[in-house]
Amino acid sequence: MRRRAIGTVTRDKTLKTRRVEVTRTYRHKKYGKILRDKTICYVHDENNDSHVGDLVEIIESRPLSKLKRWSLVRIVRKSADVHVETV
């Protein structure tokens, strides 16, 4: 079974690659404090559909490059920021 995750796109500068930040919260074993942690995933986005700030669903895939191990499934929510593309 392939792992799935939902995260926020933090970088979209490279072609067909996105940097996605997946956050999680957990309770400290000894002290009980709730902590936040983040995991950085490099995601393959074939059509360059996602942009910075988008909430995306990703799935684990075969190694596509040195860092890319995930593929884009869908965009859950588009960013509220307006993205202007220069031609």
A tleap script that builds the chain and sets N, CA, C and O, in Angstrom:
source leaprc.protein.ff14SB
mol = sequence {
  NMET ARG ARG ARG ALA ILE GLY THR VAL THR
  ARG ASP LYS THR LEU LYS THR ARG ARG VAL
  GLU VAL THR ARG THR TYR ARG HIE LYS LYS
  TYR GLY LYS ILE LEU ARG ASP LYS THR ILE
  CYS TYR VAL HIE ASP GLU ASN ASN ASP SER
  HIE VAL GLY ASP LEU VAL GLU ILE ILE GLU
  SER ARG PRO LEU SER LYS LEU LYS ARG TRP
  SER LEU VAL ARG ILE VAL ARG LYS SER ALA
  ASP VAL HIE VAL GLU THR CVAL
}
set mol.1.N position { 0.849 -1.187 0.000 }
set mol.1.CA position { 0.000 0.000 0.000 }
set mol.1.C position { 0.890 1.244 0.000 }
set mol.1.O position { 1.802 1.366 0.818 }
set mol.2.N position { 0.622 2.141 -0.903 }
set mol.2.CA position { 1.396 3.384 -0.977 }
set mol.2.C position { 0.886 4.393 0.025 }
set mol.2.O position { -0.319 4.527 0.235 }
set mol.3.N position { 1.824 5.109 0.647 }
set mol.3.CA position { 1.442 6.135 1.612 }
set mol.3.C position { 0.875 7.350 0.895 }
set mol.3.O position { 1.309 7.688 -0.207 }
set mol.4.N position { -0.088 8.001 1.517 }
set mol.4.CA position { -0.669 9.240 1.013 }
set mol.4.C position { -0.506 10.308 2.080 }
set mol.4.O position { -0.481 10.008 3.274 }
set mol.5.N position { -0.397 11.555 1.644 }
set mol.5.CA position { -0.250 12.663 2.586 }
set mol.5.C position { -0.874 13.908 1.975 }
set mol.5.O position { -1.031 14.009 0.759 }
set mol.6.N position { -1.225 14.847 2.833 }
set mol.6.CA position { -1.753 16.139 2.393 }
set mol.6.C position { -0.838 17.215 2.964 }
set mol.6.O position { -0.549 17.227 4.161 }
set mol.7.N position { -0.384 18.124 2.091 }
set mol.7.CA position { 0.532 19.165 2.526 }
set mol.7.C position { 0.393 20.430 1.699 }
set mol.7.O position { -0.424 20.504 0.781 }
set mol.8.N position { 1.197 21.417 2.035 }
set mol.8.CA position { 1.174 22.723 1.387 }
set mol.8.C position { 2.403 22.893 0.507 }
set mol.8.O position { 3.520 22.576 0.914 }
set mol.9.N position { 2.185 23.398 -0.706 }
set mol.9.CA position { 3.300 23.656 -1.623 }
set mol.9.C position { 4.058 24.881 -1.113 }
set mol.9.O position { 3.466 25.937 -0.891 }
set mol.10.N position { 5.380 24.732 -0.927 }
set mol.10.CA position { 6.191 25.851 -0.438 }
set mol.10.C position { 7.116 26.399 -1.513 }
set mol.10.O position { 7.578 27.534 -1.400 }
set mol.11.N position { 7.401 25.616 -2.562 }
set mol.11.CA position { 8.231 26.095 -3.672 }
set mol.11.C position { 7.742 25.511 -4.983 }
set mol.11.O position { 7.376 24.338 -5.060 }
set mol.12.N position { 7.740 26.357 -6.031 }
set mol.12.CA position { 7.341 25.881 -7.358 }
set mol.12.C position { 8.255 26.434 -8.455 }
set mol.12.O position { 7.822 26.600 -9.595 }
set mol.13.N position { 9.497 26.714 -8.122 }
set mol.13.CA position { 10.424 27.329 -9.073 }
set mol.13.C position { 10.893 26.357 -10.158 }
set mol.13.O position { 11.083 26.756 -11.307 }
set mol.14.N position { 11.080 25.085 -9.799 }
set mol.14.CA position { 11.628 24.129 -10.757 }
set mol.14.C position { 10.528 23.522 -11.622 }
set mol.14.O position { 9.375 23.422 -11.202 }
set mol.15.N position { 10.893 23.127 -12.809 }
set mol.15.CA position { 9.948 22.568 -13.768 }
set mol.15.C position { 9.532 21.159 -13.351 }
set mol.15.O position { 10.381 20.297 -13.123 }
set mol.16.N position { 8.229 20.933 -13.253 }
set mol.16.CA position { 7.626 19.638 -12.915 }
set mol.16.C position { 7.980 19.118 -11.526 }
set mol.16.O position { 7.785 17.936 -11.243 }
set mol.17.N position { 8.495 19.977 -10.662 }
set mol.17.CA position { 8.828 19.571 -9.297 }
set mol.17.C position { 8.268 20.589 -8.312 }
set mol.17.O position { 8.355 21.796 -8.535 }
set mol.18.N position { 7.702 20.098 -7.235 }
set mol.18.CA position { 7.171 20.954 -6.182 }
set mol.18.C position { 7.755 20.512 -4.852 }
set mol.18.O position { 8.009 19.326 -4.636 }
set mol.19.N position { 7.966 21.469 -3.966 }
set mol.19.CA position { 8.414 21.174 -2.604 }
set mol.19.C position { 7.187 21.300 -1.717 }
set mol.19.O position { 6.600 22.378 -1.614 }
set mol.20.N position { 6.800 20.215 -1.083 }
set mol.20.CA position { 5.576 20.179 -0.272 }
set mol.20.C position { 5.954 19.945 1.181 }
set mol.20.O position { 6.777 19.085 1.494 }
set mol.21.N position { 5.339 20.723 2.064 }
set mol.21.CA position { 5.570 20.620 3.496 }
set mol.21.C position { 4.364 19.931 4.130 }
set mol.21.O position { 3.246 20.443 4.068 }
set mol.22.N position { 4.595 18.770 4.738 }
set mol.22.CA position { 3.544 18.013 5.408 }
set mol.22.C position { 3.734 18.195 6.907 }
set mol.22.O position { 4.771 17.817 7.451 }
set mol.23.N position { 2.743 18.769 7.579 }
set mol.23.CA position { 2.856 19.017 9.018 }
set mol.23.C position { 2.093 17.947 9.794 }
set mol.23.O position { 1.103 17.390 9.317 }
set mol.24.N position { 2.578 17.678 10.994 }
set mol.24.CA position { 1.893 16.741 11.869 }
set mol.24.C position { 2.055 17.214 13.304 }
set mol.24.O position { 3.021 17.901 13.634 }
set mol.25.N position { 1.110 16.846 14.150 }
set mol.25.CA position { 1.193 17.164 15.569 }
set mol.25.C position { 1.218 15.860 16.355 }
set mol.25.O position { 0.572 14.881 15.979 }
set mol.26.N position { 1.964 15.859 17.438 }
set mol.26.CA position { 2.043 14.681 18.293 }
set mol.26.C position { 2.326 15.123 19.725 }
set mol.26.O position { 2.789 16.236 19.972 }
set mol.27.N position { 2.037 14.229 20.652 }
set mol.27.CA position { 2.229 14.517 22.059 }
set mol.27.C position { 3.576 13.957 22.510 }
set mol.27.O position { 3.917 12.816 22.199 }
set mol.28.N position { 4.342 14.770 23.249 }
set mol.28.CA position { 5.632 14.342 23.774 }
set mol.28.C position { 5.411 13.202 24.771 }
set mol.28.O position { 4.525 13.275 25.623 }
set mol.29.N position { 6.224 12.149 24.657 }
set mol.29.CA position { 6.035 10.961 25.493 }
set mol.29.C position { 6.110 11.258 26.991 }
set mol.29.O position { 5.251 10.835 27.765 }
set mol.30.N position { 7.132 11.979 27.379 }
set mol.30.CA position { 7.366 12.195 28.807 }
set mol.30.C position { 6.576 13.366 29.381 }
set mol.30.O position { 5.959 13.250 30.441 }
set mol.31.N position { 6.599 14.508 28.665 }
set mol.31.CA position { 6.027 15.730 29.222 }
set mol.31.C position { 4.593 16.012 28.785 }
set mol.31.O position { 3.913 16.830 29.405 }
set mol.32.N position { 4.125 15.352 27.734 }
set mol.32.CA position { 2.732 15.508 27.326 }
set mol.32.C position { 2.437 16.747 26.508 }
set mol.32.O position { 1.298 16.969 26.097 }
set mol.33.N position { 3.461 17.560 26.269 }
set mol.33.CA position { 3.251 18.771 25.475 }
set mol.33.C position { 2.962 18.398 24.021 }
set mol.33.O position { 3.555 17.459 23.490 }
set mol.34.N position { 2.062 19.123 23.385 }
set mol.34.CA position { 1.754 18.879 21.981 }
set mol.34.C position { 2.766 19.624 21.121 }
set mol.34.O position { 2.931 20.837 21.253 }
set mol.35.N position { 3.438 18.896 20.244 }
set mol.35.CA position { 4.484 19.456 19.407 }
set mol.35.C position { 4.076 19.398 17.943 }
set mol.35.O position { 3.290 18.546 17.528 }
set mol.36.N position { 4.636 20.333 17.170 }
set mol.36.CA position { 4.425 20.345 15.721 }
set mol.36.C position { 5.713 19.950 15.038 }
set mol.36.O position { 6.800 20.336 15.467 }
set mol.37.N position { 5.587 19.174 13.969 }
set mol.37.CA position { 6.743 18.748 13.196 }
set mol.37.C position { 6.381 18.848 11.731 }
set mol.37.O position { 5.203 18.797 11.377 }
set mol.38.N position { 7.387 18.990 10.867 }
set mol.38.CA position { 7.110 19.067 9.439 }
set mol.38.C position { 8.045 18.139 8.683 }
set mol.38.O position { 9.181 17.906 9.097 }
set mol.39.N position { 7.556 17.618 7.578 }
set mol.39.CA position { 8.335 16.773 6.693 }
set mol.39.C position { 8.335 17.420 5.320 }
set mol.39.O position { 7.287 17.843 4.834 }
set mol.40.N position { 9.504 17.503 4.687 }
set mol.40.CA position { 9.622 18.088 3.362 }
set mol.40.C position { 9.624 16.965 2.331 }
set mol.40.O position { 10.431 16.040 2.425 }
set mol.41.N position { 8.733 17.035 1.354 }
set mol.41.CA position { 8.645 16.038 0.291 }
set mol.41.C position { 8.800 16.745 -1.047 }
set mol.41.O position { 8.203 17.797 -1.274 }
set mol.42.N position { 9.591 16.172 -1.916 }
set mol.42.CA position { 9.706 16.686 -3.277 }
set mol.42.C position { 8.778 15.878 -4.156 }
set mol.42.O position { 8.858 14.650 -4.198 }
set mol.43.N position { 7.880 16.582 -4.872 }
set mol.43.CA position { 6.759 15.955 -5.567 }
set mol.43.C position { 6.853 16.193 -7.063 }
set mol.43.O position { 7.212 17.283 -7.506 }
set mol.44.N position { 6.526 15.159 -7.843 }
set mol.44.CA position { 6.487 15.278 -9.301 }
set mol.44.C position { 5.113 15.796 -9.715 }
set mol.44.O position { 4.093 15.172 -9.421 }
set mol.45.N position { 5.090 16.937 -10.398 }
set mol.45.CA position { 3.856 17.556 -10.898 }
set mol.45.C position { 4.001 17.677 -12.415 }
set mol.45.O position { 4.577 18.644 -12.913 }
set mol.46.N position { 3.481 16.703 -13.137 }
set mol.46.CA position { 3.695 16.584 -14.579 }
set mol.46.C position { 3.249 17.816 -15.355 }
set mol.46.O position { 3.955 18.254 -16.263 }
set mol.47.N position { 2.092 18.387 -15.019 }
set mol.47.CA position { 1.528 19.503 -15.795 }
set mol.47.C position { 1.764 20.866 -15.164 }
set mol.47.O position { 1.209 21.856 -15.641 }
set mol.48.N position { 2.562 20.952 -14.113 }
set mol.48.CA position { 2.811 22.210 -13.402 }
set mol.48.C position { 1.508 22.882 -12.970 }
set mol.48.O position { 1.357 24.095 -13.116 }
set mol.49.N position { 0.566 22.098 -12.438 }
set mol.49.CA position { -0.744 22.615 -12.036 }
set mol.49.C position { -0.708 23.351 -10.697 }
set mol.49.O position { -1.417 24.342 -10.524 }
set mol.50.N position { 0.088 22.893 -9.766 }
set mol.50.CA position { 0.086 23.469 -8.419 }
set mol.50.C position { 1.055 24.640 -8.316 }
set mol.50.O position { 2.028 24.738 -9.065 }
set mol.51.N position { 0.762 25.522 -7.372 }
set mol.51.CA position { 1.601 26.697 -7.127 }
set mol.51.C position { 1.744 26.907 -5.628 }
set mol.51.O position { 1.097 26.219 -4.838 }
set mol.52.N position { 2.584 27.849 -5.235 }
set mol.52.CA position { 2.865 28.104 -3.824 }
set mol.52.C position { 1.575 28.411 -3.067 }
set mol.52.O position { 0.753 29.211 -3.513 }
set mol.53.N position { 1.413 27.763 -1.919 }
set mol.53.CA position { 0.245 27.995 -1.073 }
set mol.53.C position { -0.884 27.015 -1.288 }
set mol.53.O position { -1.806 26.966 -0.473 }
set mol.54.N position { -0.851 26.233 -2.352 }
set mol.54.CA position { -1.907 25.252 -2.624 }
set mol.54.C position { -1.814 24.078 -1.648 }
set mol.54.O position { -0.722 23.651 -1.274 }
set mol.55.N position { -2.972 23.568 -1.247 }
set mol.55.CA position { -3.043 22.370 -0.434 }
set mol.55.C position { -3.197 21.194 -1.393 }
set mol.55.O position { -4.150 21.160 -2.172 }
set mol.56.N position { -2.274 20.224 -1.351 }
set mol.56.CA position { -2.257 19.143 -2.328 }
set mol.56.C position { -2.225 17.776 -1.638 }
set mol.56.O position { -1.752 17.638 -0.510 }
set mol.57.N position { -2.738 16.781 -2.348 }
set mol.57.CA position { -2.645 15.399 -1.899 }
set mol.57.C position { -1.565 14.723 -2.722 }
set mol.57.O position { -1.548 14.841 -3.947 }
set mol.58.N position { -0.654 14.007 -2.049 }
set mol.58.CA position { 0.462 13.357 -2.731 }
set mol.58.C position { 0.476 11.877 -2.383 }
set mol.58.O position { -0.084 11.453 -1.372 }
set mol.59.N position { 1.130 11.094 -3.247 }
set mol.59.CA position { 1.229 9.650 -3.035 }
set mol.59.C position { 2.671 9.224 -3.265 }
set mol.59.O position { 3.365 9.764 -4.126 }
set mol.60.N position { 3.103 8.258 -2.491 }
set mol.60.CA position { 4.455 7.740 -2.608 }
set mol.60.C position { 4.621 7.028 -3.949 }
set mol.60.O position { 3.712 6.334 -4.404 }
set mol.61.N position { 5.786 7.200 -4.582 }
set mol.61.CA position { 6.033 6.565 -5.876 }
set mol.61.C position { 7.468 6.058 -5.926 }
set mol.61.O position { 8.212 6.181 -4.953 }
set mol.62.N position { 7.844 5.501 -7.040 }
set mol.62.CA position { 9.212 5.041 -7.211 }
set mol.62.C position { 10.135 6.256 -7.246 }
set mol.62.O position { 9.668 7.364 -7.512 }
set mol.63.N position { 11.425 6.082 -6.985 }
set mol.63.CA position { 12.356 7.206 -7.056 }
set mol.63.C position { 12.422 7.790 -8.466 }
set mol.63.O position { 12.733 7.081 -9.423 }
set mol.64.N position { 12.129 9.080 -8.589 }
set mol.64.CA position { 12.140 9.752 -9.888 }
set mol.64.C position { 13.418 10.554 -10.098 }
set mol.64.O position { 13.788 10.839 -11.238 }
set mol.65.N position { 14.094 10.919 -9.018 }
set mol.65.CA position { 15.382 11.618 -9.083 }
set mol.65.C position { 16.061 11.440 -7.727 }
set mol.65.O position { 15.656 10.595 -6.929 }
set mol.66.N position { 17.077 12.228 -7.477 }
set mol.66.CA position { 17.808 12.108 -6.216 }
set mol.66.C position { 16.899 12.339 -5.001 }
set mol.66.O position { 17.021 11.638 -3.997 }
set mol.67.N position { 15.993 13.313 -5.087 }
set mol.67.CA position { 15.125 13.655 -3.959 }
set mol.67.C position { 13.653 13.329 -4.172 }
set mol.67.O position { 12.921 13.152 -3.198 }
set mol.68.N position { 13.204 13.246 -5.414 }
set mol.68.CA position { 11.775 13.064 -5.695 }
set mol.68.C position { 11.334 11.632 -5.457 }
set mol.68.O position { 11.808 10.704 -6.113 }
set mol.69.N position { 10.404 11.462 -4.493 }
set mol.69.CA position { 9.861 10.143 -4.173 }
set mol.69.C position { 8.335 10.155 -4.097 }
set mol.69.O position { 7.723 9.166 -3.695 }
set mol.70.N position { 7.724 11.270 -4.483 }
set mol.70.CA position { 6.274 11.433 -4.367 }
set mol.70.C position { 5.703 11.954 -5.683 }
set mol.70.O position { 6.413 12.575 -6.475 }
set mol.71.N position { 4.406 11.696 -5.911 }
set mol.71.CA position { 3.707 12.199 -7.091 }
set mol.71.C position { 2.441 12.923 -6.657 }
set mol.71.O position { 1.834 12.590 -5.639 }
set mol.72.N position { 2.058 13.911 -7.442 }
set mol.72.CA position { 0.849 14.688 -7.151 }
set mol.72.C position { -0.386 13.894 -7.542 }
set mol.72.O position { -0.458 13.362 -8.650 }
set mol.73.N position { -1.364 13.810 -6.637 }
set mol.73.CA position { -2.631 13.133 -6.923 }
set mol.73.C position { -3.670 14.156 -7.350 }
set mol.73.O position { -4.283 14.030 -8.410 }
set mol.74.N position { -3.864 15.180 -6.510 }
set mol.74.CA position { -4.860 16.215 -6.808 }
set mol.74.C position { -4.572 17.446 -5.971 }
set mol.74.O position { -3.849 17.403 -4.976 }
set mol.75.N position { -5.166 18.546 -6.411 }
set mol.75.CA position { -5.081 19.793 -5.650 }
set mol.75.C position { -6.348 19.876 -4.812 }
set mol.75.O position { -7.451 19.970 -5.349 }
set mol.76.N position { -6.185 19.841 -3.497 }
set mol.76.CA position { -7.330 19.867 -2.590 }
set mol.76.C position { -7.940 21.261 -2.552 }
set mol.76.O position { -9.157 21.416 -2.653 }
set mol.77.N position { -7.085 22.283 -2.406 }
set mol.77.CA position { -7.564 23.667 -2.345 }
set mol.77.C position { -6.519 24.579 -2.952 }
set mol.77.O position { -5.338 24.496 -2.616 }
set mol.78.N position { -6.960 25.455 -3.854 }
set mol.78.CA position { -6.057 26.432 -4.467 }
set mol.78.C position { -5.772 27.552 -3.478 }
set mol.78.O position { -6.578 27.836 -2.592 }
set mol.79.N position { -4.627 28.174 -3.639 }
set mol.79.CA position { -4.224 29.278 -2.787 }
set mol.79.C position { -5.095 30.497 -3.052 }
set mol.79.O position { -5.574 30.696 -4.169 }
set mol.80.N position { -5.296 31.309 -2.025 }
set mol.80.CA position { -6.077 32.535 -2.174 }
set mol.80.C position { -5.273 33.622 -2.882 }
set mol.80.O position { -5.848 34.557 -3.440 }
set mol.81.N position { -3.938 33.503 -2.862 }
set mol.81.CA position { -3.076 34.479 -3.523 }
set mol.81.C position { -3.214 34.351 -5.044 }
set mol.81.O position { -3.352 33.249 -5.575 }
set mol.82.N position { -3.177 35.468 -5.718 }
set mol.82.CA position { -3.269 35.478 -7.173 }
set mol.82.C position { -1.908 35.153 -7.742 }
set mol.82.O position { -0.912 35.761 -7.352 }
set mol.83.N position { -1.846 34.191 -8.670 }
set mol.83.CA position { -0.595 33.796 -9.292 }
set mol.83.C position { -0.527 34.410 -10.687 }
set mol.83.O position { -1.344 34.095 -11.553 }
set mol.84.N position { 0.462 35.295 -10.900 }
set mol.84.CA position { 0.638 35.944 -12.201 }
set mol.84.C position { 1.776 35.256 -12.910 }
set mol.84.O position { 2.895 35.201 -12.399 }
set mol.85.N position { 1.496 34.727 -14.096 }
set mol.85.CA position { 2.501 34.020 -14.854 }
set mol.85.C position { 3.091 34.945 -15.898 }
set mol.85.O position { 2.349 35.596 -16.634 }
set mol.86.N position { 4.413 35.017 -15.977 }
set mol.86.CA position { 5.067 35.857 -16.971 }
set mol.86.C position { 5.416 35.026 -18.196 }
set mol.86.O position { 5.848 33.879 -18.084 }
set mol.87.N position { 5.225 35.614 -19.344 }
set mol.87.CA position { 5.470 34.888 -20.597 }
set mol.87.C position { 6.692 35.443 -21.293 }
set mol.87.O position { 7.063 34.965 -22.365 }
savepdb mol mol.pdb
quit
